[in-house]
């Protein structure tokens, strides 16, 4: 099954491998049975297949090449001031409980002779987020990819997220937000640069 959608000049193709769908659906059917439900009742007949497709979509980052995304739109440019994209929505799955965590990523870099198309940064964030993750590794995955591919003067990444494994189960603290950060180059060694970044991601546009 293939679904196509035109987004931002790109054709988004959701191609579901029938064998994977069938394999995953059979396992979800067993899970439904094991929790005491009837997978044959009307409301659940197609649930195993729906969940199988959802899981493949939520983890489609494994099929993406984040470095390749950046390399597809790199340009020579002498600009050497901070480039910041903030409030990038993230949706990911915690690898410990397979429950969602979601929030925002703020990503900045200081070019060193090369810039990248602005839409590529959110695409890189999504490529890593759409995998089984922990927030700490997601933060460094994004940072390392940009640093290694663009070789900028510095990279900064901050992620703020809520985790359903904390909100729905376990400690059940509804207002808790996890914040992780990682820095390289100028953001790591220059206090003024790092402070400017923190100030900019904290500011609200009027």
Secondary structure, 3 states (H helix, E strand, C coil): CEEEEEECCEEEEEECCHHHHHHHHHHHHHHHHHCCCCCCCHHHCCHHHHHHHHHHHHCHHHHCCHHHHHHCCEEECCCCCEEEEEEEEEEEEECCCCCEEEEEEEEEEECCCEEECHHHHHHHHHHHHCCEECHHHHHHHHHHHHHHHHCCCEEEEEEEEEEHHHHCCCCCCCCCCEEEEEECCHHHHCHHHHHHHHHHHHCCCC
